[in-house]
Amino acid sequence: MSATRRLFFALEIPAAIQQQILHWRAQQFPQETGRPVAAANLHMTLAFLGEVGSKKQQALTTLAGRIRQPGFALTLDDAGHWPRSRVVWLGTRRAPRGLLQLASLLRAQAERSGCPQGTRPFHPHVTLWRHAQSLVKLPAPGFSWRWEVENFALYESLFEQGRTRYRALERWPLTQ
């Protein structure tokens, strides 16, 4: 039996923006809000694949490599709290068409390849806190980070020494 990996497709957040978000988060939220997500783990999931064997991984990477779509600008300018999943997130008030198309393509390919996507609609977000307390005071509007998205990646989720770490396995460019 082949080993499986816990995989997902996602957008990387540029390192400079990761640091700006961490600085902002430290100013806007008390430490007891929950468990903060590490800078290197900040990302926007496009399609969660779950536990995937090597053959299925190869098929999914082949399909991802066939995607031809222009890059797009992404702005993080919204925040929210999902009490049920105990997550505080950053998102976008207006998701760009390119983001929605890319996620839709990847989710459809994943579904056809045997990686169920569930019934919830895609909600683009970056998780800031996990295990958040029940009442979280969200920051006032006015924050914003914007960058040009030029690629997407396949990530592996690793659990090492009591911590979750995400590692990019492969990247694909978006066309200019």
GITAVEN-V621197 format. One line per field, one symbol per residue. psi: psi as a letter, one per 40 degrees, with the letter a starting at -180 (. if undefined). burial: I if it has 9 or more other ideal C-beta (glycine too) atoms within 8 Angstrom, else O. A space follows every 50 residues. Layout:
BEGIN
psi=???
burial=???
END
This chain:
BEGIN
psi=hiiiihiiiihihiddddddddddddddhidedahihideehihhdhhda hhidddddddddddeehhiiiihhhhfiiihgddefhhiiahdhhidddd ddddddddddddefgheaehihghihhdiifiidhhhiiiieihhiihhe iiihihhihhfeihhhhhdiihiii.
burial=OOOOOIIIIIIIIOOOIIIIIIOIIOOOIOOOIIOOIOIOIIIIOIIOIO OIIOOIIOIIIOIIOOIOIOIIOIIIIOIIIOOOOIIIIIIIOOOIOIII IIIIIIIOIIIOIOIOOOOOOIOIIIIIIIOIOOOIOOIOOOIOIOIOIO IIIIIIIIOOOOOOIIOIOOIIOIOO
END
